[in-house]
Amino acid sequence: MTARLVGINHVALEVEDIERSLAFYGRLFEIRLRGRMHGAAFVDIGDQFVALMQGRSQSADVTRHLGLVVDDKEAVRRALEEAAVEILPGRFFDIRDPSGNRLQIVQYDEIQFTKTDRILTGMGLELGKSEQALEELRAQDLAD
């Protein structure tokens, strides 16, 4: 059985200067920071986010990536193993597609990203959330 794509959790962009980028986006949109860490700022988009990662790589993208939400991360892992696709080293579940695009695989129940019950039903999915994900949603007043 293969995993189902559920949505996009986040996009990570490489930027030359985080403060300048935050100022730029702040002029265009009302922004709310999810958090910061050395070399990164995370801007909320409801239950999704944009990660601004300081630094521009000259070779293959190091920090730029797309966070894909799936229903079953382990099914993706098994499919990758069967296809002999390398899982990149590091603390996240990252791979590269055949064109070199970096993809980060995240499981629906482990993150804030949320679909309404009606959308999930329409997609043929019955998915819940872990208590940690629910706590993150409640902290932003996005869940009961």
Steps between C-alpha positions, in 0.01 A plus 500: 500500500631845412457814709254772405609861457285713730642850443790739527613575856769756425743644251857587602658786305865600499541872571806720515387698806223384734426845643473654155275214388276535807473873433410433136228247583380722788442786258287276279316290757407494865750242622530300819822326592463138604854505628864569432824312529852578389482573128124447466164665555167323469200705382155359572246458224214367712591138569778509238818707484780644292851436633748776413845340510800730489766413244521445130649175379692497175455131430198278558248653736595439860218672688233562234238230516132420484333336800252241375231366734417130469263266678764232564868596520610138543327402175706769328816365665422147376429626147828692498691194613337289228590766242857528638453874567737640761359663811726796569697506824377731775226527756219536246356258245636666185553364151578639156278445201658401166556870417679568827214679677515444874179364654431467871243234588280571804210296635158664536434398860836635624471863384276807519391488135129415502231415250132529594310177558301569183818535291650183653179309431499627142858379466400159639712545813430453870788669680540632853763707681752413770460679833817701429360623167171588670687696769680700229167573330336599830791733580415691182124480569456278193343205687266438792 
